[in-house]
Amino acid sequence: MDSSLDSSLNARRRTRELKLVAEERVDVLVVGLGATGAGAALDAASRGLSVAAIDAHDLAFGTSRWSSKLIHGGLRYLAKGQVGVAYESAAERGVLLARTAPHLVRAHPYVLPLTPEVSRRQQALVMAGYRLGDALRTAARTPRRLLPGPSRLTAARTRRLVPALDGGGLRGGLLSWDGRLLDDARLVVAVARTAAGHGARVLTRCRALELTGTGARVRDELTGEEFTIRARVVINAAGVWAGGLDPSVRLRPSRGTHLVLRPGTLPGMYAGLHVPIPGERNRFALVLPQPDGRVHVGLTDVAVDGPVPDVPEAPEEDVRTLLEVLNGVLEAEVTREAVAGAYAGLRPLLAADGRTADLSRRHAVLAGDGVVTVVGGKLTTYRRMAQDAVDRAAELADLRAGRCRTARLPLVGAGPAPRRPSSVPERAAGTWRRLTERYGSEAGAVWPLVREHPEPVGLGLTEGDLLWSVRHEGALDAADLLDRRTRIGLVPGDRQAAAEAAESAIA
Ligand SMILES: Cc1cc2nc3c(=O)[nH]c(=O)nc-3n(C[C@H](O)[C@H](O)[C@H](O)COP(=O)(O)OP(=O)(O)OC[C@H]3O[C@@H](n4cnc5c(N)ncnc54)[C@H](O)[C@@H]3O)c2cc1C
């Protein structure tokens, strides 16, 4: 049997392990299976600790699926003089790109167009920042072959990379490279499965009702049954919901909205765009072409008060603001009709005075009565956040844990890209390439399902992909498939069109 399949998550494994966790006492209970919680489960399990990790909904249900998908070197922190935070980002970017997830994270070029609104002084400052960022890359030992350095582009080359740009008055562009996830939710799924492969009991649809100091009261959200998970220590990685479980934690969430533009809206766009936000010194909107032909435009930063919703809404005013910024640099206007969908996420920022855009993105690890809460930070640094949380948890509960191993532990699917085996015919070479891009070294295991079930479901995926997610990636219902194992659900029309196929894959 393919050893990677030990990491398979599915309904049958959930039922079996749910029974076991109610009977045993684990070393570590992790609450929340976003990037941080999944990372903590992997960190603890790979140090030889027994681990249960639960989520009230699904893997990547929270903020982790609403990101801009940048695995970034922390340029913004550099600009604010937070060199330590920037270095940590650059180091973690290198770990993902080079060792743990090269199949999920790629280098991607970004262009800052030098429009008449960008002064020569601002241009010089931005370029100096890019050079510093490149120096951090060197310090973090990420080879230039994985992440090229910055350069100045002519106007013609700038428009070749982003043909929709307004050429009038364009002096050229500044080109920089950064890491980028193909899909943030799939990173979480890969981390959670890798944790499961190290023996962690990864259980979705299990809500922590209360942390007791010796574990948690938990409700199985599928049956309504309540039970206790006993643990030597609990890691609270519930993101923006962390304060609900640990009242000593005060968060000030901030909303970030992205638009999803229909394929073909900005044709031929190869590089991402950094668009300076008028009136702001150091903030840029991001325009990111996606592998599926859609283009994402982000992102706002608005403090939100009041109860934290399960799924935040993207308000119309955010949509208008983003379109306005985008249209400021384009030749032909992108209209509201080109916006096929919009999504919003809440940053789990620690409360402090000041604008949320200025709050530090550094993470915090707070230890209390049998509970370690880990909040803040970012997707890029999930591994480091997990390491710090598990270090603190081991100390608090006096656990005999080995040293952290995750900086060298490849995630499920990492490894040399497999060559097309003879069982995959020449005429299926395109499908094989798609599978290697999406599943890395697991492509060969997915292929038989895709061959047997080639019916398209959207975004170039097939019913076979959905079946793979049900059997190995822990999808329990159609929403898991449409919204987190694939991102078909980002556009309501596409979601509706694929709903029947998703239901039948579950059945
Ligand atoms: C708009 C936006 C863009 C961003 N872009 C980037 C980016 O490009 N690059 C980057 O590095 N970072 C980015 N970030 C930051 C990054 O996305 C977050 O810091 C990160 O995803 C937080 O992950 P998390 O695991 O801590 O929280 P979450 O992903 O929110 O996970 C928390 C989990 O806890 C579960 N949960 C809650 N309560 C309970 C309970 N009682 N019992 C059980 N489970 C529970 C939830 O269901 C959820 O799945 C962005 C953030 C936003 C908002």
The ligand as a Gaussian input file, in Angstrom:
#p B3LYP/6-31G(d) Opt

LIG

0 1
 C       -8.351000      38.693000       4.075000
 C       -7.120000      38.051000       4.648000
 C       -6.017000      37.837000       3.839000
 C       -4.887000      37.228000       4.362000
 N       -3.852000      36.962000       3.520000
 C       -2.764000      36.349000       3.992000
 C       -1.714000      36.010000       3.114000
 O       -1.796000      36.246000       1.911000
 N       -0.618000      35.395000       3.616000
 C       -0.526000      35.098000       4.940000
 O        0.505000      34.576000       5.329000
 N       -1.521000      35.367000       5.819000
 C       -2.641000      35.969000       5.368000
 N       -3.678000      36.246000       6.213000
 C       -3.599000      35.818000       7.607000
 C       -3.964000      34.345000       7.748000
 O       -4.977000      33.971000       6.848000
 C       -4.440000      34.021000       9.163000
 O       -3.560000      34.582000      10.099000
 C       -4.494000      32.500000       9.386000
 O       -5.176000      31.863000       8.359000
 C       -5.154000      32.187000      10.712000
 O       -5.219000      30.789000      10.826000
 P       -5.733000      30.116000      12.147000
 O       -5.567000      28.660000      11.996000
 O       -5.088000      30.755000      13.321000
 O       -7.294000      30.495000      12.224000
 P       -8.500000      29.884000      11.380000
 O       -8.105000      29.519000      10.021000
 O       -9.629000      30.851000      11.518000
 O       -8.862000      28.539000      12.141000
 C       -9.591000      28.506000      13.338000
 C      -10.458000      27.257000      13.324000
 O      -11.009000      27.080000      14.625000
 C      -12.270000      26.488000      14.485000
 N      -13.024000      26.709000      15.722000
 C      -13.469000      27.883000      16.219000
 N      -14.097000      27.687000      17.389000
 C      -14.030000      26.358000      17.650000
 C      -14.509000      25.539000      18.712000
 N      -15.177000      26.041000      19.748000
 N      -14.273000      24.208000      18.653000
 C      -13.610000      23.666000      17.607000
 N      -13.144000      24.407000      16.581000
 C      -13.354000      25.733000      16.600000
 C      -12.854000      27.180000      13.264000
 O      -13.894000      26.407000      12.662000
 C      -11.638000      27.333000      12.363000
 O      -11.546000      26.292000      11.414000
 C       -4.837000      36.850000       5.720000
 C       -5.952000      37.070000       6.531000
 C       -7.095000      37.655000       6.001000
 C       -8.281000      37.854000       6.868000

